[in-house]
Amino acid sequence: MQQFTARQYLAIDIANSFGLDKKTWAERLSWFDQHRGHLHEMIQQADEPALFYAGVKAMEAVEKGEPIGYPDDFYVVWAHPKKGGNLGEGVVQLRKTLPGECL
C-alpha cells in the first residue's frame, strides 16, 4: 500500500479536482508544488471548482494546525498515532470512504 503524508494527500486531491486525476501521484504532487502560491487564482480553471476550492481551504487549515472536517468521495486518511495522531502530522493511509464519511 502506498502511503502519503496528510499534506501530500490533500495536494493530490487538489490536483485531482483541478483535472489531473489521470496523472501519476508524483506528477500531481509536483504540479501542486509548482502552483502552490497561486491556487486561489486558478479556481475558475479547475474541472471541479467547488472541490478544488474546498481542498485549497482544507490545506490552508491544515497548515495552521486547524481541524478541517473535509469530505471526500474517494479516500479517507488517518495519521499514525506515534506521530501525534492529528491530520497535520505523520504518515497517513488511504482507503475507500463510505457514504457520508468525512475527514
Secondary structure, 3 states (H helix, E strand, C coil): CCCEEHHHHHHHHHHHHHHHCCCCHHHHHHHHHHHHHHCHHHHHHCCCHHHHHHHHHHHHHHHCCCCCCCECCCEEEEECHHHCCCCCCCEEEEEECCCCCEC
